Amino acid sequence: MGIPIASPPGEGFELVEGFYVPPLMFQEEAVALTLGLRLLTALLALGRAWIRFESRKNSKPEKSSKNAVRTHRQLHAVLARSWP
């Protein structure tokens, strides 16, 4: 990029005096962070739903079937809200 950087001994790195760095845009990074957070949110909800499903697994068979259907619907609802 041609940015002049000075490195005085024992002081680290710094821009050469009088040099101006234009504002930087982090559009791609912001999008990546947003998508990553949405994915983590969806995975967390999926994990919680799975734990609820597993904890109800040993209940009566007719209740277990109803719980499985409800959990399946909940998972689809969570994923539908979490993805763009």
VOLOLUM-784976 format. One record per residue (C-alpha): residue in one letter; x, y, z. Coordinates in nm, 4 decimals. Each point is the difference from the previous one (the first is absolute). Example, Ala and Ser with C-alpha at 12.3 -4.5 7.8 and 13.67 -1.06 7.14 Angstrom:
% residues 2
<r><residuo>a</residuo><X>1.2300</X><Y>-0.4500</Y><Z>0.7800</Z></r>
<r><residuo>s</residuo><X>0.1370</X><Y>0.3440</Y><Z>-0.0660</Z></r>
This chain:
% residues 84
<r><residuo>m</residuo><X>0.0000</X><Y>0.0000</Y><Z>0.0000</Z></r>
<r><residuo>g</residuo><X>0.2989</X><Y>0.2287</Y><Z>0.0278</Z></r>
<r><residuo>i</residuo><X>-0.0585</X><Y>0.1177</Y><Z>0.3567</Z></r>
<r><residuo>p</residuo><X>0.3259</X><Y>0.1276</Y><Z>0.1517</Z></r>
<r><residuo>i</residuo><X>0.0622</X><Y>-0.1595</Y><Z>0.3397</Z></r>
<r><residuo>a</residuo><X>0.2885</X><Y>0.0927</Y><Z>0.2297</Z></r>
<r><residuo>s</residuo><X>0.1498</X><Y>-0.2284</Y><Z>0.2615</Z></r>
<r><residuo>p</residuo><X>0.2083</X><Y>0.1963</Y><Z>0.2513</Z></r>
<r><residuo>p</residuo><X>0.2051</X><Y>-0.2320</Y><Z>0.2246</Z></r>
<r><residuo>g</residuo><X>-0.1950</X><Y>-0.1031</Y><Z>0.3086</Z></r>
<r><residuo>e</residuo><X>-0.3173</X><Y>0.1875</Y><Z>-0.1003</Z></r>
<r><residuo>g</residuo><X>-0.1839</X><Y>-0.2445</Y><Z>-0.2267</Z></r>
<r><residuo>f</residuo><X>-0.1555</X><Y>0.1010</Y><Z>-0.3305</Z></r>
<r><residuo>e</residuo><X>-0.1583</X><Y>0.3333</Y><Z>-0.0928</Z></r>
<r><residuo>l</residuo><X>-0.1090</X><Y>0.1925</Y><Z>-0.3065</Z></r>
<r><residuo>v</residuo><X>0.2483</X><Y>0.2485</Y><Z>-0.1383</Z></r>
<r><residuo>e</residuo><X>-0.0845</X><Y>0.3459</Y><Z>0.1336</Z></r>
<r><residuo>g</residuo><X>-0.2352</X><Y>0.1940</Y><Z>-0.2264</Z></r>
<r><residuo>f</residuo><X>-0.1384</X><Y>-0.3072</Y><Z>-0.1762</Z></r>
<r><residuo>y</residuo><X>-0.3790</X><Y>-0.0368</Y><Z>-0.0043</Z></r>
<r><residuo>v</residuo><X>-0.1767</X><Y>-0.3370</Y><Z>-0.0190</Z></r>
<r><residuo>p</residuo><X>-0.3440</X><Y>0.0212</Y><Z>-0.1608</Z></r>
<r><residuo>p</residuo><X>-0.2953</X><Y>-0.1526</Y><Z>0.1862</Z></r>
<r><residuo>l</residuo><X>-0.0236</X><Y>-0.3747</Y><Z>-0.0382</Z></r>
<r><residuo>m</residuo><X>-0.3193</X><Y>-0.1885</Y><Z>-0.0770</Z></r>
<r><residuo>f</residuo><X>-0.0581</X><Y>-0.3413</Y><Z>0.1500</Z></r>
<r><residuo>q</residuo><X>-0.3142</X><Y>-0.1006</Y><Z>-0.1907</Z></r>
<r><residuo>e</residuo><X>0.1088</X><Y>-0.3597</Y><Z>-0.0679</Z></r>
<r><residuo>e</residuo><X>0.1171</X><Y>-0.0511</Y><Z>0.3572</Z></r>
<r><residuo>a</residuo><X>-0.3285</X><Y>0.1337</Y><Z>0.1392</Z></r>
<r><residuo>v</residuo><X>-0.1989</X><Y>-0.2329</Y><Z>-0.2244</Z></r>
<r><residuo>a</residuo><X>0.2141</X><Y>-0.2974</Y><Z>0.1041</Z></r>
<r><residuo>l</residuo><X>-0.0473</X><Y>0.0811</Y><Z>0.3696</Z></r>
<r><residuo>t</residuo><X>-0.3748</X><Y>0.0415</Y><Z>-0.0429</Z></r>
<r><residuo>l</residuo><X>-0.0365</X><Y>-0.3305</Y><Z>-0.1827</Z></r>
<r><residuo>g</residuo><X>0.2179</X><Y>-0.1756</Y><Z>0.2564</Z></r>
<r><residuo>l</residuo><X>-0.2090</X><Y>0.1318</Y><Z>0.2881</Z></r>
<r><residuo>r</residuo><X>-0.3224</X><Y>-0.1037</Y><Z>-0.1736</Z></r>
<r><residuo>l</residuo><X>0.1411</X><Y>-0.3486</Y><Z>-0.0546</Z></r>
<r><residuo>l</residuo><X>0.1035</X><Y>-0.0302</Y><Z>0.3645</Z></r>
<r><residuo>t</residuo><X>-0.3441</X><Y>0.1178</Y><Z>0.1120</Z></r>
<r><residuo>a</residuo><X>-0.1680</X><Y>-0.2609</Y><Z>-0.2191</Z></r>
<r><residuo>l</residuo><X>0.2319</X><Y>-0.2750</Y><Z>0.1228</Z></r>
<r><residuo>l</residuo><X>-0.0613</X><Y>0.0958</Y><Z>0.3617</Z></r>
<r><residuo>a</residuo><X>-0.3768</X><Y>-0.0138</Y><Z>-0.0521</Z></r>
<r><residuo>l</residuo><X>0.0369</X><Y>-0.3329</Y><Z>-0.1783</Z></r>
<r><residuo>g</residuo><X>0.2060</X><Y>-0.1381</Y><Z>0.2889</Z></r>
<r><residuo>r</residuo><X>-0.2539</X><Y>0.1161</Y><Z>0.2571</Z></r>
<r><residuo>a</residuo><X>-0.2853</X><Y>-0.1560</Y><Z>-0.1976</Z></r>
<r><residuo>w</residuo><X>0.1941</X><Y>-0.3253</Y><Z>-0.0274</Z></r>
<r><residuo>i</residuo><X>0.0596</X><Y>-0.0054</Y><Z>0.3755</Z></r>
<r><residuo>r</residuo><X>-0.3731</X><Y>0.0526</Y><Z>0.0610</Z></r>
<r><residuo>f</residuo><X>-0.0777</X><Y>-0.2777</Y><Z>-0.2462</Z></r>
<r><residuo>e</residuo><X>0.2440</X><Y>-0.2418</Y><Z>0.1631</Z></r>
<r><residuo>s</residuo><X>-0.1242</X><Y>0.0796</Y><Z>0.3500</Z></r>
<r><residuo>r</residuo><X>-0.3573</X><Y>-0.0845</Y><Z>-0.1056</Z></r>
<r><residuo>k</residuo><X>0.1026</X><Y>-0.3115</Y><Z>-0.1894</Z></r>
<r><residuo>n</residuo><X>-0.0681</X><Y>-0.2346</Y><Z>0.2912</Z></r>
<r><residuo>s</residuo><X>-0.3550</X><Y>0.1212</Y><Z>0.0591</Z></r>
<r><residuo>k</residuo><X>-0.3118</X><Y>-0.1926</Y><Z>-0.1058</Z></r>
<r><residuo>p</residuo><X>0.0066</X><Y>-0.1085</Y><Z>-0.3674</Z></r>
<r><residuo>e</residuo><X>-0.3040</X><Y>0.2061</Y><Z>-0.1054</Z></r>
<r><residuo>k</residuo><X>0.1442</X><Y>0.3096</Y><Z>0.1680</Z></r>
<r><residuo>s</residuo><X>0.3413</X><Y>-0.0669</Y><Z>-0.1509</Z></r>
<r><residuo>s</residuo><X>-0.1447</X><Y>0.0009</Y><Z>-0.3507</Z></r>
<r><residuo>k</residuo><X>-0.1796</X><Y>0.3311</Y><Z>0.0602</Z></r>
<r><residuo>n</residuo><X>0.3155</X><Y>0.1468</Y><Z>0.1530</Z></r>
<r><residuo>a</residuo><X>0.2056</X><Y>-0.1097</Y><Z>-0.3000</Z></r>
<r><residuo>v</residuo><X>-0.2408</X><Y>0.1701</Y><Z>-0.2399</Z></r>
<r><residuo>r</residuo><X>-0.0019</X><Y>0.3187</Y><Z>0.2087</Z></r>
<r><residuo>t</residuo><X>0.3808</X><Y>0.0018</Y><Z>0.0262</Z></r>
<r><residuo>h</residuo><X>0.0278</X><Y>-0.0531</Y><Z>-0.3758</Z></r>
<r><residuo>r</residuo><X>-0.2292</X><Y>0.2987</Y><Z>-0.0614</Z></r>
<r><residuo>q</residuo><X>0.1962</X><Y>0.2112</Y><Z>0.2485</Z></r>
<r><residuo>l</residuo><X>0.3280</X><Y>-0.0816</Y><Z>-0.1750</Z></r>
<r><residuo>h</residuo><X>-0.1412</X><Y>0.1005</Y><Z>-0.3367</Z></r>
<r><residuo>a</residuo><X>-0.1367</X><Y>0.3239</Y><Z>0.1471</Z></r>
<r><residuo>v</residuo><X>0.3361</X><Y>0.0870</Y><Z>0.1582</Z></r>
<r><residuo>l</residuo><X>0.1946</X><Y>-0.0750</Y><Z>-0.3161</Z></r>
<r><residuo>a</residuo><X>-0.2459</X><Y>0.1960</Y><Z>-0.2143</Z></r>
<r><residuo>r</residuo><X>0.0494</X><Y>0.3070</Y><Z>0.2216</Z></r>
<r><residuo>s</residuo><X>0.3779</X><Y>-0.0399</Y><Z>0.0220</Z></r>
<r><residuo>w</residuo><X>0.0891</X><Y>-0.0168</Y><Z>-0.3672</Z></r>
<r><residuo>p</residuo><X>-0.0287</X><Y>0.2957</Y><Z>-0.2356</Z></r>
